[in-house]
């Protein structure tokens, strides 16, 4: 099993950041390469459309409002992996007006090498957090 993780510190309170990214259907609000998200099964399944028109289906497996974190798994996607599990968390920092956003994942490569799969998701997470920073201004 492979894994990757990255984080970014943003000059906004954890509450402000979580308000933007904490909803399981909120990716289009801050992630430009996911322009569409539809929730199903009471908000536990999200069907995403990426910029290329491909569909990604994910299941929410854990959600903790108080800790500002959620975990999800991929049910269907055009990625060369299985057993994908990812967590998005907003951490408080000593400065109450700054938050650390961490995005991490584990997965088993199928048609890619471990290095290729790790690079793919590390890039997605890094680019995603950079987009979040731009959205927050």
N, C-alpha and C positions, 0 to 999 in steps of 0.2 A: 504494500500500500504506500502511495506517495502522499505528500502533503506540502502545503505552502501557506504562508501567512504574510500579511503586510499591514501597516497601519499609517495613519496620518493624524497629526494634531491640528485642530482647527480653532480659530479664535471665536468660538461660540460656546455657550453653555451646553452641557450634556442634554438638558431638557429641550433646547432649541433644535439641536441636531436630531434627537430622537423623534421629535415632532415631525420632522421632514422624512426620515428614513425608517421609522419604526413600524409603519404599516406594511403588511406583507404584500399589498398591492401597489405600493408607492414607488417602485423602481422608475417608471416613466417621469416622475416628478424631479428626479435628479440624475438619471442615467440615460444620456442621449442615445446610446445604441440599443436601448430597450424602449421603443416608442409605444408599445401596447402591453397592457396587463389586465387580464380578466380573472376575477376570483370565482371559485366554485367550492362546493362542499362546505358551506358556512365559513368561507375565508381560509380554509386549510389547504386548498389547491390553487396555484396561480398558473395561468397559461400566458406565457410571454411571447411576444413577437419581437424578433430582433430587427435591426436595420436592413438586413438582407431578406426579410420576409420569412425566415425560418421560425419554427415553433419550438418552444422550450416549456416543458411542464414540470412543475416543482411542487413538492408537498412540504408544508410546515410541520416539523416534528417536535419543536419545542419553542415556547414563547414566554418571556419573563419581562413584563412591563417594568417592574421595580428595578431589575438589574439592567434594563435597556438592552436586551439581547434576544435574538431568535436564531433558530437552526432549521435548515431545510435540506431536503434531498432531491436529486433530479430523478424524475420518472421517465422523461423522454427528452432527448436533446441531440444535436448534431455534433457531439463531442466524443473523442476517442477514449472514453473511460466508462467504468461501471462503479457502483458502490460509492457514489459521490455524496459527501455530507459536508455542509458548509455552515459557518456561523458568522453573523454580523453583530458586532457589539459596540456600544458607545460607552466608553469608560470616563469617569470623572478624573480630573487632574487637580493638583493642589490649587491652581488658579481656577476659581469657580466659573470664569468666563472662557475657559479653554476645555476642549474635549478631545479625547483620543478615540478614533474610530478604527476598529480592527476588523479585518475580513480574513477568514481562514477557511481552509478546506482540506479534506482527505479524499482520496480517490484511487481506484485501481486502473492503470492504463490497459487498454485493449489493443487498439491498432496503432498506438504511438509508443515510443520509449518513455520510460519514467521521466527522463530529462525534458522531452518534448511536452508531455502532459503537464509537468510542473511549470514549465515556462509559459504554456498557454494560460493556465489559471492564475499564475502570478501576474501575468500581463493584464488579464481581465480585472483582477482585484486592484492593481496599481492604477490602471486607467480609470476604473470606476471611482476610486477614492479621489483622484485628481478632478474628475467631473463633479463629484460632491463638493469639493473645495470651491470650484468655480461657481456652482449653483448657490452656495452659501454666500459668496461674494467676499 
